[in-house]
């Protein structure tokens, strides 16, 4: 198979957003110099803040990776602005859109076969950022499974060490492993990719990846 790449929907339009916000800021400065009394000072401040937010949003889009998902004969790669992770085709069972209380989440879920193989190549910096970005997912999953708020307190304990079959992990990697275990218990999946990152219809994307995985595994066997 040829390499397939998916560009994030959130990364599109960065140049346009940045240019539009920059022109708006220049217009704001021009109007402020020529007709400073046409608006109240608070209105000028609001317009200025809007221009700055637009510049920040445009810059954020430009700093996103051009491609976020890569599929090749070796496996599946997720590219984040803080790093990347890779899973060989034999390293996971399938991907799908998780559900909580019958409602689909805004993520694509990946069910791993082996934690160690994944954790050995995970960068601590990326692990920390993913845990921070997906904290609301954990809270939603806990809330869905603990409607009375009386879940065992050990569910939220961040272990200092995570022991796998052949080795142990510490620090951010151990915390991420514990988070994967907990999310699998609550949702059935270990890893999560925002739907906004795939730039494609989630169901079609999952179907495509699962098909490619089976094809690549069949080619490896034969």
LINWOMO-V644436 format. One line per field, one symbol per residue. phi: phi as a letter, one per 30 degrees, with the letter a starting at -180 (. if undefined). psi: psi as a letter, one per 30 degrees, with the letter a starting at -180 (. if undefined). burial: # if it has 9 or more other C-alpha atoms within 8 Angstrom, else .. A space follows every 10 residues. Layout:
phi: ???
psi: ???
burial: ???
//
This chain:
phi: .ddcbccddd ddiddddddd dddddddddd ddddbdcdbd eddddddddd dddddddddd ddddedccbb cbedlcbccc dckabbbded dbdabacdbb hicdddbccb cdcbdeeddd cddeddeddd dddcdddddd ddddcbddic dedddcdcdd bcccdcabbb iddddddddd edddddbjbc cbceeddcha dedddddddd ddeddddddd dd
psi: llkkkkkkef fkgeeeeeee eeeeeeeeee eeeeifffll eeeeeeeeee eeeeeeeeee effkkekfkk klfeakkkjl fgallkklef flellljlkk hgkklhlkkk jlekeeeeef gkkeeeeeee eefgefeeee eeeefiffgh lkffegkjkf kkjaefllll beeeeeeeee eeeeeefgle lkkkefffgl keeeeeeeee eeeeeeeeee e.
burial: ....#####. #..#..##.. ##.##..#.. ##........ ...#..##.. ##.####### ##.##.#### ##..###### ..######## ###.###### ....#.#### ##..#..##. .##.#####. #......#.. ####.#.... .......... ##.#....## .######### ####.##### ##.######. .#..##..## ..#..##... ..
//
